């Protein structure tokens, strides 16, 4: 009844990949996940703290599905991605559909830089 130890993973296995290659799960940012689930038809439902919920209504054979996205992470771990994919599978989407089209899809559009309005300072009035 002893535990078996797994061998240490090499550096090659720990490299994070953004594009799915040979069945590997891409580790995405919250913004990329939101862009993808919205393209699949999920709509924003609610947010409590950093947890945003996106809902897909029941259609035909698929029941209603809710995917919770924790917006507080800079990039999701493998387990976090699997959790969200499992939630999206209820609506009938596969891992490939959930992760497809993520590269450059959610790139932030930079806001135009406008100079701050300059207000003239009132002249100091006083006796000399």
Secondary structure, DSSP 8 states (H G I E B T S, - for coil): ----------HHHH---SS--TT------HHHHHHHHHHTT-EEEEEETTEEEEEE--BTTB--EEEEEETT-SS--HHHHHHHHHHHHTTT--HHHHHTT-TTTT----------------------
